[in-house]
């Protein structure tokens, strides 16, 4: 029914997930490196001069102090390697940490893939709805109007299903069902099939939105457990030994929220757009049903009149 490629959406989902996940990597730390150390040799060289001649030292003290003030006022920063973050967690973590990262990454990629593909499908159906309003109802017949719609359009699928229902209402069992009920059943099945196709993947988004925070929390609890165990075995409980590993473990909770929030927002957004799309499809199917039934009734009445005239 919907004939579209998924490769571009898959690549976009992978690229977005990788780019956003890289933002979780800890930023490099910076430490202040005062320039006062650079004045130490000058101070050592000035010491003999001060012992030799006090007036000369007094005269040189003012310019030296004036020159050292700007150097001391301007602070330089140097990059310090941060041993904590996703990279360190992946390289030094155990199978539980790596497994949690892999699961959350797959959930994120799958969520963005579904969001992108569903938005593309919905956008196509909205465009096809306008096309059906402009071309289909101006055609001389249902069959001619269906031929003007694109292949894979749900509107063409519904119209062709209704046409086939009127043409194949034969057989001993089917004749026990009146034509109106038979056409209504077939069109409703086509509408249900379109709706089922539109809802594909939404259950995955709901699952990701409800479970990924707990998966991230599990990774955090496991990381804190390993960090506290290592600290207890080393016997060093200083703040620098505690804050780093515990802060690294909290990244997993942030990762879980990063996966859950887009999934929940995407689910709610897609459900709301699906309702708007299905309103157009149901309205179209009701109109097609009315046209088919009125045409079939006119044909049957004309055939009955011809028999009586004969």
N, C-alpha and C positions, 0 to 999 in steps of 0.2 A: 504494500500500500504506500509506504513512504520509502522512496528510492533515493537515498542520499548517502554520500560517503561520510565515514566517521574518522578518517585519518587526520584531517586538519584539526578537528576538535580534540582528538587524542594528543596530538603534538602540542596544542595550546594548553591543555590541562597539565601535561608533564612540565612544560616550560614554566608555567605560572607557579606550580607547586615547588619546583626546585628553586626558583628565584625567591619566593616568599620564605622558604625554609632556610635559605642562606642568611636571611635577616636575623634569624634566631641565634646565629653564631655570635659569641661574645665579642664585643668591640675591643680592640687593643687597649691595654691600660697605658697610662702615661704617668711618668714620675717627674717631679721637679728636680732640675739639676742646676743649682745656683752657680753663678759665675764667680762667686767669691773665691773658689779654689784656684782660679787663674791668677789671683793677686798674691798668692802665697810666695812664689819666687821673688816677686818685687819686694815683699816685706822682708824676706831673708837677705836680699841684696842691700836693703836700706839699713840693716842693723849695724854693719861695720861703720857706715858713714855717720850714724848717730853717735857711736862711741868716739869717733875721731873728732868730730866737730859738732857741737850742739847747735850753734847758729845756723850752720848749713842744713841740719836736719829740720830745724824750725822753718826755714825758708822753703824747703822742699815738701813739707807736710801738707801745706794748703793746696798746691796744685795736685799732689798725689791724691788727696782726699776728694778733690773736685772731679778728678778723672775716674776714681773708683766708684763714685756714686751712681753714674749711669749704668756701669757694668753690673753693680749689685742690684739695681732696680729692675733691669731686664732679665727675666727668668727664661731659661731654655727648657724645652721638654724633649724627652727621648722616649721612644717606644719600648715598652717592656712586654715580653712574651707572656701571654695569659695561659697558664696550664689547664684552665677549666673551660668547658664549652662542649658543643656537639661533637667537634672533631676529636677532642680528647676522650669524650664519652664513647665514641665509636671505636677509637683505637685501643683504649684501655678497658672498656666495659666488657662484661661477660655476655653470655648468650641471651640472658633475659633483657638486658639493655638494648642489645642489637635487634633482638626480635621485636621489642616494643617500637623501636624507631622504624623498622621495616613495615610493621602493621599500620602505624599511623601514616607513613608515607603512602602506602597503597590506598588507604582510605581517602587521603587528600586528593590523590590523582584520580581515583574513581569518582569522587564527588564533583570535582571540576569538570571531568569528562561528561558526566550526566547533565550537569547544569548547562554546559555549552551546547551539547547536542539537543537537549529539550528546548532551549531557547531558539535554536535554528529551526526545529520542527514547528514550533508555535508560530514563528515569524513567517514560515512558508505557508502555513494554513491560513493565517490572517490575510496574506497576499492572495491566496487562492480563493478566499471568500469574496474579496472584492472582484476578482476575475469572474467568479460565478455570477455575481450580481450584475456585472456588466455584459456578459456574453450568453450565459445559459438561458436566461428567461426571455431573451429576444429571439431564440431559435424557434423554428416551426414545430418541433417535436422534442420529446425527451431524448431520443436517440441522437438527433442532430445536435442538441445542446451538450450532450455528454461528449461527443466527438470534438467539440471546441475546447474542452478542458484538458489540462495537461495529464499525462500519464502519471499515475501514483497519487493523484489528488484524491483526498477523501470524499470530496463532493462528487467527483466522477464515479468513484467506487459506489457511493450510495445510489446515485442515479441509475447506474448499470445494474445494480442489485435489484432495484425496484422494477426496472424494465424486464429483466429475466424472470422475475416473480410473476408478472402478468402473462408472459409468453409460455411459461411452463406450469400453469395451473391445470394440470391434467392428471389422469390416473384415478383409479377407483378410490384410493384413500384420500388423495388431495381434493377430490371433488366434494368430499363431505365437509370441507372447510370452505366457507364463502370467500369470494375473491378479496373483499376488503380486509378480512381478518388475515388471510394469507399474505397479502402485500404488506400489511402492518407488521406482521411477525418478521418478514424478511428484512424490511428496512430497519426495524429496531435492532435486529441482530447485527446489521452492518454498522449502525451507530455505536452499539456496545463494543464492537471490535475496534472501531476508531478510538473510543474512549480508553479501552484497555491498552492500546498502543501508546497513547499519550501518557498514561500513568506508569509506563515501564521505567524503572529506576528510581521512582519516588520513594519506594519502601527502603531502598539502599540509603538514600539521603536521610530518611528518618532514623534508620539504624545507626548510621555514623554520627548523627547529631546527638543521639542519646547515649552512645557507648564510648565514643572517643575521649570525653573528659575523664571517665573512669579508667580507661586504659592508660592515659597519661598520668593519672594519679597513682596507678599501680607502679609505673616506672619510677615515679618520684619516691614512693615508699621504699621500693627496692634499693634505689640509689642511696637514700638516707641510711637505710639499714647497713649497707656495705660500708658507707663512710664512717658511721659510728663504730662499727666493728673494727675497722682499720685503726681508728683513733684509739680505741680501747686497747688494742694489742700493742700499739706503739707507746702508750703511756704519756703521750704529749697532747694535752687538751687546750693548747693556746688558741686564741681567736683566729689566727691565720690558718691553723690546721683544721678548724671546724667550719669556718665560714665558706671556704672554697668548695670543698666536696658537697656540703649541703646546698649551697647556691647552684652548683652544677646539677644536682638532682632535681631542683625545681624547674629546670628547663623542660623536663618531660611534661609537667603540668601545663606549662605555656604552650608546648607543642600540641597537646590534646585539645586545648581551647582553640588554638589556631585552626585545627581541623574541624572542630564542632561548629563554630560560629558560622562559617560560610555554608555548611551543610544545612543548618536550621533555617538560615535566611533564604537560601536557595529553594528549599522545600516549600516554605510558605509562599514565596514569590511565584513559583511554578504552579502550585495548586490554584492560586488566584487567577493566573493567566489561563490555566486549563478551563476554569469555569467560564471565562469569557469566550474562549474558543468553542466550547461545547454548546453554548447558547446559539452561536451562529450555525453550527452543524445541525442541531435539533430543529431550528427554524427552517433550514433548508430541507431537511428530511420530511418535515410536516407538509411543506409546500409541494414537494415531489409526490408525496403520498396522495394529496388531494388531486393533483393533476392526473396521476395515473388512474385513480379510481373513477374520476369523472370521465376520462377518455375511455376506460373499459366499459363503463355504464352506457356511454353513448354508442359505442360499437355494438354492445349486446342488444340495445334497443333497436338499432338500425337493422341488425340481423333478424330480430324477431318480427319487425315490421315487414321485411322482405319476404319472410316465410308466409306471413298472413296474406300478403298481396298475391303470392304465388298460389 
